[in-house]
């Protein structure tokens, strides 16, 4: 799988994509991440400007021209007026106006051979990018952060975990929160007792059927208590 990120702060990604599971996926040849500096696609060769003041007053807005040029260069095809984008590729605008990211969406994104993540800042992007360049908009939540870079990193991490072979214990991924529509069950490790707080005896019993039943019960209880909305979907 290939994930491209188009941003004006490419250096922000190095610490994240160079560590842990994402690094492992790349080392195994299961994932290739390419970070592209949007300023390199500006037609303003002197100042490399990629944004401008919005019409009708307001803050700075990412211009459509460098965005279109960047995506077309990355994918090697025309995006407008003739859309020649390969079916296996998906262009995602990381935006607070997008659909909130969930595990179902992560699974869907994982099915593409190539993801292009647009990570803008300021007031957002020219609406022509939304309508004619991006296939969809995705948000990581209803709150404001300084730019889309961190949100893009969240998407990369979530998708990477689902690539076959990245996580050594594939079954563990299927047991995680949201995979079965429930939150995860409680976890415990040594010591068996800490300041009078004991590990549930069922987990020490060695009876796998009882442990499995306990885990399902606790996962349901946790979901009802913390995220009852998940049970209504």
GROMACS elastic network, one bead per residue, 0.5 to 0.9 nm:
[ bonds ]
;  ai    aj funct       b0    kb
    1    29     6  0.89264   500
    1    30     6  0.63812   500
    1    32     6  0.62936   500
    1    33     6  0.85483   500
    1   110     6  0.83230   500
    1   112     6  0.75473   500
    1   114     6  0.58315   500
    1   115     6  0.81408   500
    1   163     6  0.82340   500
    2    30     6  0.87590   500
    2    31     6  0.58347   500
    2    33     6  0.58577   500
    2    34     6  0.75987   500
    2   112     6  0.88737   500
    2   113     6  0.63154   500
    2   115     6  0.63955   500
    2   116     6  0.84396   500
    3    31     6  0.76358   500
    3    32     6  0.63201   500
    3    34     6  0.62928   500
    3    35     6  0.84603   500
    3   113     6  0.84777   500
    3   114     6  0.56891   500
    3   116     6  0.58825   500
    3   117     6  0.74223   500
    3   156     6  0.76841   500
    4    32     6  0.83913   500
    4    33     6  0.58452   500
    4    35     6  0.58354   500
    4    36     6  0.71965   500
    4    74     6  0.77957   500
    4   114     6  0.76438   500
    4   115     6  0.61006   500
    4   117     6  0.60604   500
    4   118     6  0.85237   500
    5    10     6  0.83558   500
    5    33     6  0.77930   500
    5    34     6  0.63339   500
    5    36     6  0.59268   500
    5    37     6  0.84751   500
    5   115     6  0.83151   500
    5   116     6  0.58067   500
    5   118     6  0.60470   500
    5   119     6  0.69864   500
    5   149     6  0.87939   500
    5   152     6  0.77744   500
    6     9     6  0.88327   500
    6    10     6  0.79724   500
    6    34     6  0.87180   500
    6    35     6  0.62755   500
    6    37     6  0.60388   500
    6    38     6  0.57403   500
    6    67     6  0.82498   500
    6    70     6  0.75330   500
    6    71     6  0.80500   500
    6   116     6  0.74787   500
    6   117     6  0.62516   500
    6   118     6  0.50723   500
    6   119     6  0.59785   500
    6   120     6  0.81277   500
    7    10     6  0.59633   500
    7    35     6  0.75217   500
    7    36     6  0.63317   500
    7    37     6  0.53907   500
    7    38     6  0.53608   500
    7    39     6  0.82106   500
    7   117     6  0.86786   500
    7   118     6  0.67149   500
    7   119     6  0.52378   500
    7   120     6  0.63558   500
    7   121     6  0.87038   500
    7   148     6  0.84974   500
    7   149     6  0.72590   500
    8    11     6  0.88903   500
    8    36     6  0.81284   500
    8    37     6  0.53062   500
    8    38     6  0.53538   500
    8    39     6  0.62853   500
    8    50     6  0.87096   500
    8   119     6  0.81406   500
    8   120     6  0.76386   500
    8   121     6  0.85197   500
    9    12     6  0.58386   500
    9    13     6  0.80388   500
    9    36     6  0.89903   500
    9    37     6  0.69249   500
    9    38     6  0.85756   500
    9   149     6  0.77401   500
   10    13     6  0.59565   500
   10    14     6  0.77123   500
   10    35     6  0.59913   500
   10    36     6  0.66097   500
   10    37     6  0.58743   500
   10    38     6  0.88228   500
   10   149     6  0.87169   500
   11    14     6  0.57895   500
   11    15     6  0.83499   500
   11    35     6  0.87285   500
   12    15     6  0.70426   500
   12    16     6  0.80208   500
   12   149     6  0.74642   500
   12   150     6  0.84888   500
   13    16     6  0.55160   500
   13    17     6  0.60699   500
   13    18     6  0.82125   500
   13    35     6  0.77631   500
   13   149     6  0.77404   500
   13   150     6  0.84820   500
   13   153     6  0.73753   500
   14    17     6  0.54941   500
   14    18     6  0.57041   500
   14    19     6  0.85991   500
   15    18     6  0.54049   500
   15    19     6  0.65999   500
   16    19     6  0.57194   500
   16    20     6  0.81341   500
   16    22     6  0.76964   500
   16    23     6  0.83895   500
   16   153     6  0.73619   500
   16   157     6  0.88795   500
   17    20     6  0.80040   500
   17    21     6  0.85555   500
   17    22     6  0.54840   500
   17    23     6  0.58321   500
   17    26     6  0.87716   500
   17    33     6  0.78499   500
   17   153     6  0.81150   500
   17   156     6  0.85987   500
   17   157     6  0.85268   500
   18    21     6  0.89584   500
   18    22     6  0.68677   500
   18    24     6  0.86272   500
   18    26     6  0.88567   500
   19    22     6  0.62272   500
   19    24     6  0.76169   500
   20    23     6  0.54489   500
   20    24     6  0.62766   500
   20    25     6  0.88127   500
   21    25     6  0.61156   500
   21    26     6  0.86851   500
   21   157     6  0.79270   500
   21   160     6  0.76209   500
   21   161     6  0.73397   500
   21   166     6  0.70034   500
   21   167     6  0.74646   500
   22    25     6  0.51575   500
   22    26     6  0.64408   500
   22    27     6  0.87255   500
   22    31     6  0.80620   500
   22   156     6  0.81146   500
   22   157     6  0.66300   500
   22   160     6  0.64253   500
   22   161     6  0.80582   500
   22   166     6  0.82903   500
   23    26     6  0.52217   500
   23    27     6  0.61703   500
   23    28     6  0.86631   500
   23    31     6  0.89200   500
   24    27     6  0.50412   500
   24    28     6  0.61649   500
   24    29     6  0.86693   500
   24    30     6  0.87241   500
   24    31     6  0.89466   500
   24   166     6  0.70014   500
   24   167     6  0.89924   500
   25    28     6  0.52338   500
   25    29     6  0.64167   500
   25    30     6  0.52885   500
   25    31     6  0.54674   500
   25    32     6  0.82008   500
   25   160     6  0.72764   500
   25   161     6  0.87128   500
   25   163     6  0.82568   500
   25   165     6  0.80198   500
   25   166     6  0.53516   500
   25   167     6  0.85631   500
   26    29     6  0.50685   500
   26    30     6  0.58230   500
   26    32     6  0.57559   500
   26    33     6  0.77177   500
   27    30     6  0.76179   500
   27    31     6  0.81026   500
   28    31     6  0.76754   500
   28   165     6  0.85404   500
   28   166     6  0.79493   500
   29    32     6  0.71611   500
   30   163     6  0.74205   500
   30   164     6  0.82080   500
   30   165     6  0.76701   500
   30   166     6  0.73516   500
   31   160     6  0.76688   500
   31   163     6  0.82475   500
   36    39     6  0.87616   500
   36    40     6  0.79793   500
   36    70     6  0.81974   500
   36    74     6  0.84999   500
   37    40     6  0.56030   500
   37    41     6  0.76860   500
   37    70     6  0.88158   500
   38    41     6  0.55394   500
   38    42     6  0.70525   500
   38    48     6  0.89185   500
   38    50     6  0.72830   500
   38    66     6  0.68782   500
   38    67     6  0.71903   500
   38    70     6  0.66560   500
   39    42     6  0.52094   500
   39    43     6  0.88295   500
   39    44     6  0.88395   500
   39    45     6  0.89950   500
   39    47     6  0.89252   500
   39    48     6  0.52770   500
   39    49     6  0.65481   500
   39    50     6  0.61277   500
   39    66     6  0.77219   500
   40    43     6  0.85808   500
   40    45     6  0.84763   500
   40    48     6  0.69949   500
   40    66     6  0.85867   500
   40    70     6  0.83029   500
   41    44     6  0.86671   500
   41    45     6  0.88502   500
   41    48     6  0.79449   500
   41    50     6  0.82704   500
   41    65     6  0.87360   500
   41    66     6  0.53634   500
   41    67     6  0.78019   500
   41    69     6  0.63792   500
   41    70     6  0.57009   500
   41    73     6  0.87426   500
   42    45     6  0.65792   500
   42    47     6  0.86942   500
   42    48     6  0.52847   500
   42    49     6  0.61715   500
   42    50     6  0.58321   500
   42    65     6  0.78014   500
   42    66     6  0.51519   500
   42    67     6  0.86441   500
   42    69     6  0.82782   500
   42    70     6  0.86436   500
   43    46     6  0.87860   500
   43    48     6  0.70566   500
   43    49     6  0.79664   500
   43    50     6  0.84242   500
   43    65     6  0.82443   500
   43    66     6  0.71859   500
   44    47     6  0.58366   500
   44    49     6  0.59224   500
   44    50     6  0.80491   500
   45    48     6  0.52131   500
   45    49     6  0.81362   500
   46    49     6  0.83110   500
   49    52     6  0.79462   500
   50    61     6  0.86299   500
   50    62     6  0.59730   500
   50    63     6  0.58581   500
   50    64     6  0.85471   500
   50    65     6  0.82255   500
   50    66     6  0.62724   500
   50    67     6  0.82856   500
   51    54     6  0.89327   500
   51    60     6  0.62146   500
   51    61     6  0.52813   500
   51    63     6  0.50289   500
   51    64     6  0.87071   500
   51    66     6  0.89343   500
   51   122     6  0.89739   500
   51   125     6  0.84801   500
   52    59     6  0.83809   500
   52    60     6  0.52782   500
   52    61     6  0.54759   500
   52    62     6  0.65569   500
   52    63     6  0.65511   500
   53    56     6  0.89610   500
   53    57     6  0.72199   500
   53    58     6  0.68622   500
   53    59     6  0.58827   500
   53    61     6  0.59928   500
   53    62     6  0.87884   500
   54    57     6  0.57483   500
   54    58     6  0.56376   500
   54    59     6  0.61401   500
   54    60     6  0.58814   500
   54    61     6  0.56834   500
   54    62     6  0.88907   500
   54   123     6  0.86298   500
   54   126     6  0.83955   500
   55    58     6  0.74275   500
   58    61     6  0.86439   500
   58   123     6  0.81002   500
   59   122     6  0.70920   500
   59   123     6  0.58178   500
   60   121     6  0.88263   500
   60   122     6  0.59062   500
   60   123     6  0.58050   500
   60   124     6  0.78520   500
   60   125     6  0.88787   500
   61   120     6  0.89557   500
   61   121     6  0.80432   500
   61   122     6  0.63889   500
   61   123     6  0.53850   500
   61   124     6  0.54597   500
   61   125     6  0.52770   500
   61   126     6  0.63476   500
   62    65     6  0.89831   500
   62    66     6  0.84872   500
   62    67     6  0.80077   500
   62   120     6  0.69537   500
   62   121     6  0.75308   500
   62   122     6  0.77285   500
   62   123     6  0.78501   500
   62   124     6  0.61722   500
   62   126     6  0.59787   500
   63    66     6  0.65009   500
   63    67     6  0.69429   500
   63   125     6  0.63635   500
   63   126     6  0.55428   500
   63   129     6  0.84326   500
   64    67     6  0.52174   500
   64    68     6  0.61160   500
   64    69     6  0.85862   500
   64   125     6  0.71555   500
   64   126     6  0.55106   500
   64   127     6  0.79611   500
   64   128     6  0.64379   500
   64   129     6  0.57312   500
   64   133     6  0.89199   500
   65    68     6  0.53347   500
   65    69     6  0.61558   500
   65    70     6  0.85391   500
   65   129     6  0.88705   500
   66    69     6  0.50155   500
   66    70     6  0.58822   500
   66    71     6  0.85706   500
   67    70     6  0.51850   500
   67    71     6  0.62943   500
   67    72     6  0.85790   500
   67   118     6  0.82133   500
   67   125     6  0.89573   500
   67   129     6  0.72686   500
   67   133     6  0.83090   500
   68    71     6  0.53707   500
   68    72     6  0.60776   500
   68    73     6  0.85039   500
   68    78     6  0.88146   500
   68    79     6  0.71793   500
   68    80     6  0.82069   500
   68   129     6  0.74318   500
   68   133     6  0.67752   500
   69    72     6  0.51884   500
   69    73     6  0.60564   500
   69    74     6  0.85785   500
   69    78     6  0.89354   500
   69    79     6  0.89032   500
   70    73     6  0.51357   500
   70    74     6  0.61177   500
   70    75     6  0.86342   500
   71    74     6  0.50300   500
   71    75     6  0.60544   500
   71    76     6  0.80021   500
   71    77     6  0.83814   500
   71    78     6  0.87788   500
   71    79     6  0.78834   500
   71    91     6  0.82858   500
   71   116     6  0.76631   500
   71   118     6  0.87981   500
   71   133     6  0.82630   500
   72    75     6  0.53147   500
   72    76     6  0.53848   500
   72    77     6  0.51676   500
   72    78     6  0.56102   500
   72    79     6  0.62548   500
   72    85     6  0.85872   500
   73    77     6  0.70433   500
   73    78     6  0.86460   500
   74    77     6  0.82000   500
   74   116     6  0.84141   500
   75    78     6  0.84402   500
   75    85     6  0.72849   500
   75    86     6  0.82551   500
   75    89     6  0.83350   500
   75   116     6  0.86386   500
   76    85     6  0.84884   500
   77    83     6  0.79311   500
   77    84     6  0.57580   500
   77    85     6  0.61690   500
   77    86     6  0.83830   500
   78    81     6  0.76895   500
   78    82     6  0.61974   500
   78    83     6  0.57123   500
   78    84     6  0.54158   500
   78    85     6  0.69719   500
   79    82     6  0.59732   500
   79    84     6  0.59843   500
   79    85     6  0.63860   500
   79   132     6  0.78285   500
   79   133     6  0.65276   500
   80    83     6  0.52250   500
   80    84     6  0.82075   500
   80   132     6  0.70862   500
   80   133     6  0.75751   500
   81   132     6  0.85940   500
   83   132     6  0.89863   500
   83   133     6  0.89115   500
   84    87     6  0.89427   500
   85    88     6  0.84529   500
   85    89     6  0.69168   500
   85    90     6  0.84293   500
   86    89     6  0.55391   500
   86    90     6  0.84325   500
   87    90     6  0.77233   500
   87   112     6  0.84401   500
   88   111     6  0.83304   500
   88   112     6  0.52338   500
   88   113     6  0.53533   500
   88   114     6  0.63723   500
   88   115     6  0.87171   500
   89   112     6  0.59200   500
   89   113     6  0.61303   500
   89   115     6  0.58138   500
   89   116     6  0.75627   500
   90   109     6  0.79434   500
   90   112     6  0.68056   500
   90   113     6  0.84597   500
   90   114     6  0.63772   500
   90   115     6  0.50067   500
   90   116     6  0.61645   500
   90   117     6  0.85116   500
   90   134     6  0.80503   500
   90   135     6  0.64196   500
   90   136     6  0.83829   500
   91   114     6  0.86231   500
   91   115     6  0.60349   500
   91   117     6  0.61489   500
   91   118     6  0.74802   500
   91   133     6  0.73809   500
   91   134     6  0.50395   500
   91   135     6  0.52653   500
   91   136     6  0.69929   500
   91   137     6  0.88532   500
   92    95     6  0.89577   500
   92   115     6  0.72183   500
   92   116     6  0.60164   500
   92   118     6  0.61244   500
   92   119     6  0.89109   500
   92   133     6  0.89816   500
   92   134     6  0.55632   500
   92   135     6  0.59585   500
   92   136     6  0.52931   500
   92   137     6  0.57170   500
   92   138     6  0.68845   500
   93    98     6  0.79958   500
   93   116     6  0.83835   500
   93   117     6  0.59866   500
   93   119     6  0.67126   500
   93   120     6  0.81825   500
   93   129     6  0.85140   500
   93   130     6  0.73983   500
   93   133     6  0.88759   500
   93   134     6  0.58214   500
   93   135     6  0.77596   500
   93   136     6  0.62473   500
   93   138     6  0.63636   500
   93   139     6  0.87498   500
   94    97     6  0.86034   500
   94    98     6  0.72458   500
   94   117     6  0.66632   500
   94   118     6  0.59082   500
   94   119     6  0.55955   500
   94   120     6  0.74519   500
   94   136     6  0.86428   500
   94   137     6  0.57455   500
   94   138     6  0.50747   500
   94   139     6  0.59680   500
   94   140     6  0.83589   500
   94   148     6  0.59680   500
   94   149     6  0.84607   500
   94   151     6  0.69739   500
   94   152     6  0.65753   500
   95    98     6  0.53985   500
   95    99     6  0.86618   500
   95   118     6  0.87585   500
   95   119     6  0.78493   500
   95   120     6  0.79416   500
   95   124     6  0.76906   500
   95   137     6  0.58704   500
   95   138     6  0.56906   500
   95   139     6  0.51861   500
   95   140     6  0.82993   500
   95   148     6  0.68528   500
   95   151     6  0.86026   500
   96    99     6  0.81845   500
   96   100     6  0.83112   500
   96   137     6  0.82260   500
   96   138     6  0.72040   500
   96   140     6  0.73784   500
   96   141     6  0.70919   500
   96   142     6  0.68155   500
   96   143     6  0.75755   500
   96   144     6  0.74982   500
   96   148     6  0.86349   500
   97   100     6  0.86226   500
   97   137     6  0.69874   500
   97   138     6  0.73823   500
   97   139     6  0.65373   500
   97   142     6  0.87350   500
   98   101     6  0.85242   500
   98   136     6  0.74391   500
   98   140     6  0.84936   500
   99   102     6  0.88884   500
   99   136     6  0.84125   500
   99   137     6  0.63534   500
   99   139     6  0.56519   500
   99   140     6  0.82354   500
   99   141     6  0.87526   500
  100   105     6  0.88351   500
  100   137     6  0.89444   500
  100   138     6  0.59678   500
  100   140     6  0.54720   500
  100   141     6  0.58011   500
  100   142     6  0.79699   500
  101   104     6  0.82463   500
  101   105     6  0.62006   500
  101   106     6  0.72261   500
  101   138     6  0.61729   500
  101   139     6  0.58838   500
  101   140     6  0.52636   500
  101   141     6  0.74276   500
  101   155     6  0.80891   500
  102   105     6  0.53571   500
  102   106     6  0.63580   500
  102   107     6  0.88941   500
  102   140     6  0.83366   500
  102   178     6  0.83378   500
  103   107     6  0.62457   500
  103   108     6  0.86419   500
  103   158     6  0.82023   500
  103   178     6  0.64083   500
  103   179     6  0.69322   500
  104   107     6  0.52310   500
  104   108     6  0.63891   500
  104   109     6  0.88311   500
  104   178     6  0.86165   500
  104   179     6  0.82569   500
  105   108     6  0.50002   500
  105   109     6  0.62082   500
  105   110     6  0.85647   500
  106   109     6  0.51714   500
  106   110     6  0.61643   500
  106   111     6  0.89669   500
  106   155     6  0.75465   500
  106   158     6  0.65312   500
  106   159     6  0.56526   500
  106   162     6  0.82155   500
  107   110     6  0.50934   500
  107   111     6  0.67937   500
  107   158     6  0.89610   500
  107   159     6  0.71613   500
  107   162     6  0.71825   500
  108   111     6  0.54952   500
  108   112     6  0.76284   500
  109   112     6  0.57587   500
  109   113     6  0.89231   500
  109   114     6  0.89762   500
  109   115     6  0.76013   500
  109   159     6  0.70210   500
  110   113     6  0.77048   500
  110   114     6  0.88685   500
  110   115     6  0.86836   500
  110   159     6  0.56376   500
  110   160     6  0.78426   500
  110   162     6  0.68605   500
  110   163     6  0.70006   500
  111   114     6  0.88563   500
  112   115     6  0.67341   500
  117   152     6  0.67566   500
  117   155     6  0.89743   500
  118   134     6  0.82928   500
  118   148     6  0.80705   500
  118   149     6  0.88657   500
  118   152     6  0.80921   500
  119   147     6  0.72700   500
  119   149     6  0.55366   500
  119   150     6  0.87927   500
  119   151     6  0.81254   500
  119   152     6  0.66156   500
  120   123     6  0.86724   500
  120   124     6  0.61838   500
  120   125     6  0.68830   500
  120   147     6  0.63621   500
  120   148     6  0.56430   500
  120   149     6  0.76232   500
  121   124     6  0.57520   500
  121   125     6  0.80366   500
  121   146     6  0.69678   500
  121   148     6  0.62780   500
  121   149     6  0.84544   500
  122   125     6  0.83989   500
  122   146     6  0.77239   500
  122   147     6  0.70978   500
  124   127     6  0.87916   500
  125   128     6  0.81593   500
  125   129     6  0.66574   500
  125   130     6  0.75559   500
  126   129     6  0.57126   500
  126   130     6  0.72648   500
  127   130     6  0.50312   500
  127   131     6  0.62835   500
  127   132     6  0.84804   500
  128   131     6  0.50958   500
  128   132     6  0.56205   500
  128   133     6  0.71613   500
  129   132     6  0.55436   500
  129   134     6  0.61416   500
  130   133     6  0.61266   500
  130   134     6  0.54459   500
  130   135     6  0.79738   500
  130   136     6  0.77187   500
  130   137     6  0.76933   500
  131   134     6  0.67115   500
  131   135     6  0.81718   500
  131   136     6  0.89307   500
  132   135     6  0.79631   500
  134   137     6  0.71867   500
  139   142     6  0.76649   500
  139   148     6  0.89767   500
  139   151     6  0.74648   500
  140   143     6  0.84914   500
  140   151     6  0.61611   500
  140   152     6  0.88353   500
  140   154     6  0.78639   500
  140   155     6  0.82040   500
  141   144     6  0.83866   500
  144   147     6  0.83536   500
  145   148     6  0.75093   500
  145   150     6  0.83091   500
  145   151     6  0.87018   500
  146   149     6  0.85871   500
  146   150     6  0.87779   500
  147   150     6  0.70731   500
  147   151     6  0.79330   500
  148   151     6  0.51351   500
  148   152     6  0.60708   500
  148   153     6  0.86927   500
  149   152     6  0.50904   500
  149   153     6  0.63549   500
  149   154     6  0.88372   500
  150   153     6  0.50500   500
  150   154     6  0.64325   500
  150   155     6  0.88679   500
  151   154     6  0.50745   500
  151   155     6  0.64501   500
  151   156     6  0.87416   500
  152   155     6  0.51054   500
  152   156     6  0.62144   500
  152   157     6  0.86937   500
  153   157     6  0.61645   500
  153   158     6  0.85771   500
  154   157     6  0.52209   500
  154   158     6  0.61490   500
  154   159     6  0.86003   500
  155   158     6  0.51928   500
  155   159     6  0.61021   500
  155   160     6  0.84286   500
  156   159     6  0.53208   500
  156   160     6  0.59620   500
  156   161     6  0.87506   500
  157   160     6  0.51219   500
  157   161     6  0.64240   500
  158   161     6  0.56107   500
  158   162     6  0.71955   500
  159   162     6  0.55142   500
  159   163     6  0.69592   500
  160   163     6  0.54318   500
  160   164     6  0.89035   500
  160   166     6  0.72146   500
  160   167     6  0.89328   500
  161   164     6  0.80854   500
  161   165     6  0.89770   500
  161   166     6  0.62814   500
  161   167     6  0.63195   500
  161   173     6  0.77142   500
  162   165     6  0.85334   500
  162   166     6  0.73867   500
  162   167     6  0.78146   500
  162   170     6  0.86782   500
  162   173     6  0.75641   500
  163   166     6  0.57847   500
  163   167     6  0.79274   500
  164   167     6  0.73318   500
  164   168     6  0.88884   500
  164   170     6  0.74862   500
  165   168     6  0.61935   500
  165   169     6  0.85090   500
  165   170     6  0.74404   500
  166   169     6  0.88031   500
  166   170     6  0.83248   500
  167   170     6  0.58712   500
  167   172     6  0.83470   500
  167   173     6  0.75629   500
  168   171     6  0.88684   500
  168   172     6  0.87765   500
  169   172     6  0.55118   500
  169   173     6  0.72748   500
  170   173     6  0.54970   500
  170   174     6  0.70559   500
  171   174     6  0.52880   500
  171   175     6  0.66200   500
  172   175     6  0.51147   500
  172   176     6  0.65817   500
  173   176     6  0.54150   500
  173   177     6  0.88366   500
  173   179     6  0.79258   500
  174   177     6  0.84886   500
  174   179     6  0.58110   500
  174   180     6  0.76264   500
  175   178     6  0.85556   500
  175   179     6  0.65470   500
  175   180     6  0.74258   500
  175   184     6  0.73383   500
  176   179     6  0.58755   500
  176   180     6  0.79947   500
  176   182     6  0.86215   500
  176   183     6  0.74033   500
  176   184     6  0.58054   500
  176   185     6  0.88783   500
  177   180     6  0.73015   500
  177   181     6  0.75045   500
  177   182     6  0.59394   500
  177   185     6  0.83754   500
  177   219     6  0.88518   500
  178   182     6  0.51571   500
  178   183     6  0.57209   500
  178   184     6  0.77601   500
  178   230     6  0.83700   500
  179   182     6  0.70458   500
  179   183     6  0.83395   500
  180   183     6  0.81375   500
  181   223     6  0.88432   500
  181   230     6  0.63723   500
  181   231     6  0.72057   500
  181   233     6  0.84045   500
  182   185     6  0.88842   500
  182   219     6  0.63344   500
  182   220     6  0.64911   500
  182   222     6  0.81618   500
  182   223     6  0.57657   500
  182   224     6  0.89090   500
  182   227     6  0.84972   500
  182   230     6  0.68998   500
  182   231     6  0.76175   500
  183   219     6  0.56795   500
  183   220     6  0.73710   500
  183   221     6  0.89946   500
  183   222     6  0.64343   500
  183   223     6  0.53571   500
  183   226     6  0.85315   500
  183   227     6  0.78651   500
  183   230     6  0.87256   500
  184   187     6  0.87255   500
  184   215     6  0.84203   500
  184   216     6  0.88637   500
  184   218     6  0.82410   500
  184   219     6  0.53689   500
  184   220     6  0.86221   500
  184   222     6  0.76386   500
  184   223     6  0.82221   500
  185   214     6  0.87240   500
  185   215     6  0.55116   500
  185   216     6  0.71663   500
  185   217     6  0.82112   500
  185   218     6  0.54150   500
  185   220     6  0.80865   500
  185   221     6  0.87011   500
  185   222     6  0.71477   500
  186   215     6  0.75598   500
  186   218     6  0.70181   500
  186   219     6  0.75487   500
  186   222     6  0.85172   500
  188   191     6  0.87779   500
  188   192     6  0.84210   500
  188   199     6  0.65473   500
  188   200     6  0.85839   500
  188   203     6  0.85480   500
  189   192     6  0.71088   500
  189   199     6  0.79231   500
  190   193     6  0.77487   500
  190   194     6  0.87502   500
  190   199     6  0.85984   500
  191   194     6  0.63459   500
  191   198     6  0.85284   500
  191   199     6  0.82681   500
  192   197     6  0.82722   500
  192   198     6  0.58269   500
  192   199     6  0.53805   500
  192   200     6  0.87483   500
  192   204     6  0.87659   500
  193   196     6  0.59469   500
  193   197     6  0.53876   500
  193   199     6  0.64055   500
  194   197     6  0.50380   500
  194   198     6  0.65253   500
  194   199     6  0.87939   500
  195   198     6  0.83581   500
  198   201     6  0.81452   500
  199   202     6  0.85226   500
  199   203     6  0.72980   500
  199   204     6  0.78905   500
  200   203     6  0.58183   500
  200   204     6  0.73123   500
  201   204     6  0.51927   500
  201   205     6  0.63258   500
  202   205     6  0.50817   500
  202   206     6  0.77289   500
  202   207     6  0.75614   500
  202   210     6  0.69045   500
  202   211     6  0.60889   500
  202   214     6  0.76716   500
  203   206     6  0.69079   500
  203   207     6  0.80348   500
  203   208     6  0.86319   500
  203   210     6  0.84974   500
  203   211     6  0.59674   500
  203   214     6  0.86153   500
  204   207     6  0.82263   500
  204   211     6  0.88726   500
  205   208     6  0.81886   500
  205   210     6  0.84488   500
  205   211     6  0.80920   500
  206   209     6  0.89624   500
  206   210     6  0.85875   500
  206   211     6  0.78603   500
  207   210     6  0.54862   500
  207   211     6  0.62057   500
  207   212     6  0.87089   500
  208   212     6  0.60100   500
  208   213     6  0.85354   500
  209   212     6  0.51499   500
  209   213     6  0.62233   500
  209   214     6  0.86057   500
  210   213     6  0.51021   500
  210   214     6  0.60886   500
  210   215     6  0.85757   500
  211   214     6  0.50519   500
  211   215     6  0.61268   500
  211   216     6  0.86936   500
  212   215     6  0.51136   500
  212   216     6  0.62787   500
  212   217     6  0.86452   500
  213   216     6  0.52533   500
  213   217     6  0.62206   500
  213   218     6  0.86591   500
  214   217     6  0.51373   500
  214   218     6  0.61057   500
  214   219     6  0.85183   500
  215   218     6  0.51373   500
  215   219     6  0.59877   500
  215   220     6  0.85503   500
  216   219     6  0.51325   500
  216   220     6  0.62480   500
  216   221     6  0.86440   500
  217   220     6  0.52639   500
  217   221     6  0.62264   500
  217   222     6  0.86816   500
  218   222     6  0.60125   500
  218   223     6  0.84851   500
  219   222     6  0.51385   500
  219   223     6  0.61754   500
  219   224     6  0.86289   500
  220   223     6  0.51127   500
  220   224     6  0.61364   500
  220   225     6  0.85586   500
  221   224     6  0.51556   500
  221   225     6  0.61187   500
  221   226     6  0.85269   500
  222   225     6  0.51207   500
  222   226     6  0.58275   500
  222   227     6  0.75687   500
  222   228     6  0.88130   500
  223   226     6  0.53145   500
  223   228     6  0.57179   500
  223   229     6  0.84325   500
  223   230     6  0.72006   500
  223   231     6  0.75435   500
  224   227     6  0.58803   500
  224   229     6  0.81851   500
  224   230     6  0.83289   500
  224   231     6  0.74437   500
  225   228     6  0.63779   500
  226   229     6  0.88172   500
  227   230     6  0.58122   500
  227   231     6  0.78105   500
  228   231     6  0.55073   500
  228   232     6  0.71371   500
  229   232     6  0.52951   500
  229   233     6  0.68843   500
  230   233     6  0.55484   500
